[in-house]
Each structure stands twice: as C-alpha cells, then as structure tokens.
Amino acid sequence: MGAIKNEIRRFRFEHGEMTQQELAEKIGVTRQTVNAIELGKYSPSLEVAFRIAAAFGRPLEDVFRYLGD
C-alpha cells in the first residue's frame, strides 16, 4: 500500500510554533494521536484530516499527500 506524507510539523511551526498538545486540543484528539499522525505511524480518519487542515486554514491537499504504491 502507498504511504501518506504530511506537513503537520511544518504547519505547526508556521503557526507560532504550535505544540502537538495545542493542535490536539483544537481538533479533539490526544497529543499521542497527533504525534503518531505526524510521524506517519497512523493515518487519520478523513474527519480528523479535515479538522487538521482547517486548524491551519489550509486545504487538505496542502497538509496531506498520498504517495501511491
């Protein structure tokens, strides 16, 4: 299966060095979940992916990219 790359870390730092905890609180998940998503160990649900993109004011495709097989 293909991998999903994300730019969460970059966008967190572009948004005032937002912590994983601050992002987690904004999107309604735990800090551990944000960490796992950011490290590529866990793929978020579509709803959580949209909430992450909205937290940064960016379209989904700016935050997440499918790399294919």
C-alpha positions, 0 to 999 in steps of 0.5 A, spaced: 500 500 500 502 507 498 504 511 504 501 518 506 506 524 507 504 530 511 506 537 513 503 537 520 510 539 523 511 544 518 504 547 519 505 547 526 511 551 526 508 556 521 503 557 526 507 560 532 510 554 533 504 550 535 505 544 540 502 537 538 498 538 545 495 545 542 493 542 535 490 536 539 486 540 543 483 544 537 481 538 533 479 533 539 484 528 539 490 526 544 497 529 543 499 521 542 494 521 536 497 527 533 504 525 534 503 518 531 499 522 525 505 526 524 510 521 524 506 517 519 505 511 524 497 512 523 493 515 518 487 519 520 480 518 519 478 523 513 474 527 519 480 528 523 484 530 516 479 535 515 479 538 522 487 538 521 487 542 515 482 547 517 486 548 524 491 551 519 486 554 514 489 550 509 486 545 504 487 538 505 491 537 499 496 542 502 497 538 509 496 531 506 499 527 500 498 520 498 504 517 495 501 511 491 504 504 491 
